[in-house]
Amino acid sequence: MKLDVLAIGAHPDDVELSCGGTIIKLAKQGRQVGVLDLTDGELGTRGTREIRAREAAQASRAMGIEVRESLGLPDGSIEVNMVNRLKLIQLIRKYQPEVLLFPHWHERHPDHEKAHSLCREAWFYAGLSKIETKQDGVSQHPFRPRKYYHYMQTYEFVPSFIVDITEVYDLRVEAVRAFKSQFFSAEESEPETFLSSPEFLEMLRTRFEYYGNRIGTKYGEPFYSVNMVGIADIFSLTG
């Protein structure tokens, strides 16, 4: 299946937390959207590899996507090397997305920063014909997505654009809450983490409410582009 957009995260739940609303909106518009988790999140303090896989499947259903894969890299050890780069290039060439969404380069979690570098390098090198990869024993053609954009995780940046997600916000919340092992519950006795603090989900809500307010809507998701963003005409602007 050829994709319009491939969203890549270091761990299951990264994409949902950062750009889930945009993914849902694209899927509702008829776009082919996929998610790639670089790891299975097995080092997480809460949950297990198996639990997070089930949660990721539930979140994918909530977002309305049919394509989700794990690259199977070791959690806590996302290395930017030739082996991992080739694995990601193979997936990019397999799905041939027009647009990639992946983490910004400045982040709290080292895996997120490594994910940025790995995605950025794979995006470029996937377009070089002398880098050879195969799928099911058949040589793949070089392919480089036209654009890539960075989504926001812990650290904030000045956005290049903000996507209005007001109409899909409830579905976005449903997709995030699918990862219930990661968030606060009065019935749980597992150690508290950055995500499981009672204030975390409220922080997310206020963040997306803030960025929505900046463009005159209820909720918005911010993105950063290293290149200028063009528009067809000034009437396509919502802010």
Phi, psi and omega per residue, in radians:
M1 nan 2.232 3.054
K2 -1.448 2.342 -3.121
L3 -1.794 2.631 2.956
D4 -1.429 -0.715 -3.078
V5 -2.405 2.377 3.014
L6 -2.131 2.067 3.099
A7 -1.736 2.248 -3.045
I8 -2.075 2.289 3.097
G9 -2.262 2.732 3.112
A10 -1.217 -0.633 -3.058
H11 -2.329 2.706 2.952
P12 -1.002 2.305 -3.124
D13 1.725 -0.296 3.120
D14 -1.052 -0.814 -3.103
V15 -1.164 -0.779 -3.138
E16 -1.047 -0.761 -3.100
L17 -1.175 -0.525 -2.967
S18 -1.773 -0.732 -3.054
C19 -2.475 0.475 -3.124
G20 -1.045 -0.671 3.141
G21 -1.105 -0.726 3.118
T22 -1.108 -0.728 3.117
I23 -1.085 -0.805 3.130
I24 -1.059 -0.780 -3.120
K25 -1.094 -0.753 3.112
L26 -1.088 -0.767 3.139
A27 -1.076 -0.697 3.122
K28 -1.178 -0.447 3.099
Q29 -1.419 -0.032 3.135
G30 1.616 0.107 3.090
R31 -1.296 2.577 3.050
Q32 -1.544 1.985 -3.047
V33 -2.168 2.395 3.096
G34 -2.251 2.825 3.106
V35 -2.179 2.376 3.060
L36 -2.141 2.093 3.021
D37 -1.652 2.153 -3.123
L38 -1.206 -0.560 3.101
T39 -2.242 3.053 3.069
D40 -1.664 0.046 3.125
G41 1.194 0.488 -3.021
E42 -1.242 -0.297 3.124
L43 -1.509 -0.090 -3.114
G44 -0.983 2.467 -3.123
T45 -1.053 -0.611 -3.095
R46 -1.965 2.536 3.122
G47 1.414 3.114 3.117
T48 -2.311 3.014 3.093
R49 -0.989 -0.761 -3.093
E50 -1.196 -0.732 3.124
I51 -1.103 -0.765 -3.097
R52 -1.203 -0.534 3.069
A53 -1.151 -0.735 3.112
R54 -1.153 -0.702 3.124
E55 -1.139 -0.684 3.127
A56 -1.115 -0.687 3.111
A57 -1.126 -0.718 3.111
Q58 -1.132 -0.742 3.118
A59 -1.105 -0.676 3.135
S60 -1.095 -0.692 3.093
R61 -1.118 -0.714 3.130
A62 -1.119 -0.605 -3.134
M63 -1.421 -0.264 3.118
G64 1.396 0.470 3.122
I65 -1.843 2.682 -3.130
E66 -1.938 -0.283 -3.090
V67 -1.918 2.071 3.014
R68 -2.610 2.258 3.126
E69 -2.330 2.812 2.974
S70 -2.016 2.337 3.106
L71 -1.354 -0.273 3.040
G72 1.307 0.365 3.070
L73 -1.269 2.684 -3.131
P74 -1.214 2.224 3.104
D75 -1.069 2.396 -3.116
G76 1.429 -0.001 -3.112
S77 -2.555 0.930 3.062
I78 -1.395 1.776 -3.101
E79 -1.655 2.419 3.078
V80 -1.605 1.562 -3.121
N81 -2.418 3.097 -3.039
M82 -1.118 -0.708 -3.109
V83 -1.079 -0.868 -3.122
N84 -1.198 -0.636 3.110
R85 -1.082 -0.732 3.124
L86 -1.141 -0.648 3.097
K87 -1.070 -0.751 -3.126
L88 -1.275 -0.675 3.077
I89 -1.020 -0.729 3.139
Q90 -1.044 -0.717 3.137
L91 -1.221 -0.678 3.100
I92 -1.106 -0.742 3.128
R93 -1.236 -0.519 3.113
K94 -1.144 -0.813 -3.034
Y95 -1.716 -0.287 3.083
Q96 0.795 0.962 3.124
P97 -1.237 2.549 3.070
E98 -1.320 -0.525 -3.077
V99 -2.346 2.415 2.987
L100 -1.897 2.479 2.967
L101 -2.073 2.183 3.124
F102 -2.665 3.006 -2.991
P103 -1.109 2.688 2.978
H104 -1.201 2.814 -3.053
W105 -1.377 -0.320 -3.104
H106 -1.910 1.912 -3.006
E107 -2.539 2.789 3.130
R108 -1.231 -0.754 -3.063
H109 -1.551 2.185 3.135
P110 -0.995 -0.606 3.109
D111 -1.066 -0.599 -3.141
H112 -1.197 -0.714 3.103
E113 -1.171 -0.697 3.091
K114 -1.144 -0.657 3.109
A115 -1.071 -0.723 3.100
H116 -1.002 -0.888 -3.080
S117 -1.104 -0.723 -3.138
L118 -1.125 -0.763 3.141
C119 -1.148 -0.744 -3.124
R120 -1.082 -0.756 -3.138
E121 -1.218 -0.742 -3.136
A122 -1.121 -0.663 3.089
W123 -0.962 -0.820 -3.088
F124 -1.244 -0.900 -3.013
Y125 -1.232 -0.355 3.102
A126 -1.096 -0.346 -3.127
G127 -1.575 -0.003 -3.100
L128 -1.647 2.150 -3.052
S129 -1.200 -0.429 -3.106
K130 -1.453 -0.064 2.973
I131 -1.643 1.952 -3.003
E132 -1.719 2.352 3.030
T133 -2.408 2.800 3.131
K134 -2.303 2.646 3.002
Q135 -2.226 2.101 -3.096
D136 0.943 0.675 3.081
G137 1.430 -0.017 -3.114
V138 -1.867 2.321 -3.136
S139 -1.089 2.404 3.127
Q140 -1.640 2.640 3.066
H141 -1.462 2.584 3.062
P142 -1.091 2.514 3.127
F143 -2.725 2.258 3.085
R144 -2.153 2.119 3.070
P145 -0.953 2.548 -3.080
R146 -1.137 -0.662 -3.044
K147 -2.451 2.752 2.894
Y148 -2.443 2.566 3.134
Y149 -2.332 2.609 -3.116
H150 -1.757 2.330 3.052
Y151 -1.675 2.843 -3.059
M152 -1.635 2.321 3.039
Q153 -1.994 -1.977 -3.071
T154 -1.296 -0.921 -3.067
Y155 -1.469 2.433 -3.109
E156 -1.555 2.708 3.052
F157 -2.423 2.904 3.049
V158 -1.355 2.015 -3.038
P159 -1.208 2.613 2.970
S160 -1.440 -0.538 3.060
F161 -2.775 2.818 -3.117
I162 -2.271 2.271 3.137
V163 -1.646 2.220 3.084
D164 -1.249 2.002 -3.124
I165 -2.001 0.296 -3.049
T166 -0.942 -0.814 -3.024
E167 -1.219 -0.305 -3.120
V168 -2.037 0.230 -3.021
Y169 -1.080 -0.708 -3.128
D170 -1.088 -0.685 3.079
L171 -1.172 -0.608 3.088
R172 -1.065 -0.788 3.108
V173 -1.067 -0.720 3.118
E174 -1.068 -0.748 3.140
A175 -1.126 -0.731 3.123
V176 -1.143 -0.772 -3.092
R177 -1.227 -0.185 3.032
A178 -1.055 -0.486 3.132
F179 -1.545 0.988 -3.005
K180 -1.159 -0.371 3.108
S181 -1.144 -0.365 -3.032
Q182 -1.622 -0.213 -2.978
F183 -1.998 2.969 -3.047
F184 -1.086 2.372 2.984
S185 -2.572 2.280 -3.129
A186 -1.143 -0.321 -3.107
E187 -1.569 -0.178 -3.101
E188 -1.552 2.583 3.110
S189 -2.056 0.162 -3.141
E190 -1.252 2.788 -3.129
P191 -1.037 2.557 3.116
E192 -1.322 2.503 3.096
T193 -2.208 3.133 3.098
F194 -1.010 -0.728 -3.116
L195 -1.362 -0.512 -3.012
S196 -1.536 0.012 3.063
S197 -1.112 2.552 -3.105
P198 -1.031 -0.410 -3.053
E199 -1.528 -0.192 -2.969
F200 -1.096 -0.912 -3.104
L201 -1.138 -0.548 3.071
E202 -1.197 -0.635 3.073
M203 -1.058 -0.744 3.113
L204 -1.060 -0.798 -3.112
R205 -1.032 -0.807 -3.109
T206 -1.181 -0.570 3.089
R207 -1.081 -0.879 -3.082
F208 -1.260 -0.471 3.033
E209 -1.198 -0.718 3.113
Y210 -1.061 -0.858 -3.110
Y211 -1.222 -0.516 3.013
G212 -1.119 -0.751 3.124
N213 -1.049 -0.593 -3.121
R214 -1.149 -0.360 3.120
I215 -2.033 0.236 3.047
G216 1.384 0.438 3.098
T217 -2.226 3.121 -3.111
K218 -1.322 -0.820 -3.096
Y219 -2.366 2.522 3.106
G220 -2.578 2.597 3.076
E221 -1.929 2.210 -3.083
P222 -1.550 2.558 3.097
F223 -2.388 2.701 3.097
Y224 -2.087 2.399 3.078
S225 -2.112 2.347 3.094
V226 -1.315 -0.314 3.110
N227 -1.906 2.820 3.038
M228 -1.061 2.527 3.114
V229 -1.833 2.090 -3.129
G230 -1.675 2.764 3.079
I231 -2.246 2.755 -3.112
A232 -1.215 -0.718 3.117
D233 -2.836 2.884 -3.029
I234 -1.209 -0.289 3.139
F235 -1.386 -0.110 3.054
S236 -1.503 -0.103 3.080
L237 -1.358 2.395 -3.136
T238 -1.818 -0.350 -3.062
G239 -1.474 nan nan
